[in-house]
Amino acid sequence: MNTNQGYIAKTYPFPVKRFCRTMDLREDPELIAEYCKRHSKEEAWPEIRAGIREVGILEMEIYIMGSHLFMIVETPVDFDWDKAMAQLAQLPRQQEWETYMSIFQKCNPTDTANDKWTMMERIFYLYD
């Protein structure tokens, strides 16, 4: 895909809010390629995708540049991040997935998704 063409964002018939998070991968091209493969529709575990939706997340996108990841999470306005992440950590296979993915990430293998990803602060926006 030509990234200069942009990505179409899903719209909802209600207001949503966005969370932006970041994480770094180990700087190894083979590991990075495998990390991307494991996140493809064909390879990502269905239980993980279902669990993300189960805790109330509407959309999740992960972007990569070199070994740097950027994640955008869209949720309903009343979404409680801490409550949802605590719930997500308890879902079947979630910790197994985190351990499975940890070999690629600069993190502790026992970290939860919430521990691995750092919340980013918005410093600029164009709309009113």
Disulfide bonds with the S-S distance in Angstrom:
none
